[in-house]
Amino acid sequence: MKEHLETIDQVIEKLGGSRAVAEITARGTSISMVPSWRYRKRFPAQSYKRMKDALEERGFSAPDSLWGM
């Protein structure tokens, strides 16, 4: 059974922190962008597939609303 995450902070933590999330999104995201996502309380929509796949691989799930969907 997957652990369901509810917040941006939980997702970032479970994916390994800001640097790991910047690498996972692989869209030229600098580590400095990740805190702005925390502030906005939403991940960019274009990061959805990569991040959801990374969560799935680690046994986690998160609501689509964290990506504004």
Contacts in CASP RR format, 6 or more apart in sequence:
PFRMAT RR
TARGET T0000
AUTHOR 0000-0000-0000
METHOD contacts of the structure
MODEL  1
MKEHLETIDQVIEKLGGSRAVAEITARGTSISMVPSWRYRKRFPAQSYKR
MKDALEERGFSAPDSLWGM
2 56 0 8 1.000
2 59 0 8 1.000
2 60 0 8 1.000
2 61 0 8 1.000
3 14 0 8 1.000
3 59 0 8 1.000
3 60 0 8 1.000
3 61 0 8 1.000
4 60 0 8 1.000
4 61 0 8 1.000
4 62 0 8 1.000
5 11 0 8 1.000
5 14 0 8 1.000
5 55 0 8 1.000
5 60 0 8 1.000
5 61 0 8 1.000
5 62 0 8 1.000
6 62 0 8 1.000
6 63 0 8 1.000
7 66 0 8 1.000
8 37 0 8 1.000
8 38 0 8 1.000
8 41 0 8 1.000
8 42 0 8 1.000
8 43 0 8 1.000
8 66 0 8 1.000
9 38 0 8 1.000
10 62 0 8 1.000
11 21 0 8 1.000
11 43 0 8 1.000
11 51 0 8 1.000
11 55 0 8 1.000
11 60 0 8 1.000
11 62 0 8 1.000
11 66 0 8 1.000
12 18 0 8 1.000
12 21 0 8 1.000
12 34 0 8 1.000
12 37 0 8 1.000
12 38 0 8 1.000
14 55 0 8 1.000
14 58 0 8 1.000
14 60 0 8 1.000
15 21 0 8 1.000
15 24 0 8 1.000
15 51 0 8 1.000
15 54 0 8 1.000
15 55 0 8 1.000
15 58 0 8 1.000
17 34 0 8 1.000
18 31 0 8 1.000
18 34 0 8 1.000
18 35 0 8 1.000
19 31 0 8 1.000
21 29 0 8 1.000
21 34 0 8 1.000
21 51 0 8 1.000
22 28 0 8 1.000
22 29 0 8 1.000
22 30 0 8 1.000
22 31 0 8 1.000
22 33 0 8 1.000
22 34 0 8 1.000
24 47 0 8 1.000
24 50 0 8 1.000
24 51 0 8 1.000
24 54 0 8 1.000
25 44 0 8 1.000
25 47 0 8 1.000
25 50 0 8 1.000
25 51 0 8 1.000
26 50 0 8 1.000
27 46 0 8 1.000
27 47 0 8 1.000
29 47 0 8 1.000
37 43 0 8 1.000
37 44 0 8 1.000
42 66 0 8 1.000
42 67 0 8 1.000
42 68 0 8 1.000
43 51 0 8 1.000
43 66 0 8 1.000
43 67 0 8 1.000
43 68 0 8 1.000
44 67 0 8 1.000
45 67 0 8 1.000
45 68 0 8 1.000
45 69 0 8 1.000
47 67 0 8 1.000
48 64 0 8 1.000
48 67 0 8 1.000
48 69 0 8 1.000
51 67 0 8 1.000
52 62 0 8 1.000
55 61 0 8 1.000
55 62 0 8 1.000
END
